[in-house]
C-alpha cells in the first residue's frame, strides 16, 4: 500500500486536549506525532486546526523522508510484562500485599499508579 498523505490523514491518531486554565482556550496535540500541536479558543476550532497541523506535519515528514509513526492502539499492549527483582524486594512486596489483604499483583499496580 502506498503510504501517502491521504493514508496518514485517514488514520485514527489519538488526540489529547489540554485546557488553558490561565488564558482560556485549549491546546490539542497527537502524542504519537512528536511536535504536532495547535492552540485554539474553542474545541471545534481546535480540532479543525489540528487537522491542518497534522497535514503540515505529515507533508514535511514525507518531503524530508522522515518515517511517520502509525497510531498506537490499546490492543497493542497485553497489560502484562515480566519483571525481575531482588529476592529481598520480592519478600517485602509479598509481606506488604499480605498486610493489605490484596494480591501482590494488585499491590504492585497500586504502587505503580501512585508513582505515575
C-alpha positions, 0 to 999 in steps of 0.5 A: 500500500502506498503510504501517502498523505491521504493514508496518514490523514485517514488514520485514527491518531489519538488526540489529547486536549489540554485546557488553558486554565490561565488564558482560556482556550485549549491546546490539542496535540497527537502524542504519537506525532512528536511536535504536532500541536495547535492552540485554539479558543474553542474545541471545534476550532481546535480540532479543525486546526489540528487537522491542518497541523497534522497535514503540515506535519505529515507533508514535511515528514514525507518531503524530508523522508522522515518515517511517520509513526502509525497510531498506537492502539490499546490492543497493542499492549497485553497489560502484562510484562515480566519483571525481575527483582531482588529476592529481598524486594520480592519478600517485602512486596509479598509481606506488604500485599499480605498486610493489605489483604490484596494480591501482590499483583494488585499491590504492585499496580497500586504502587505503580499508579501512585508513582505515575 
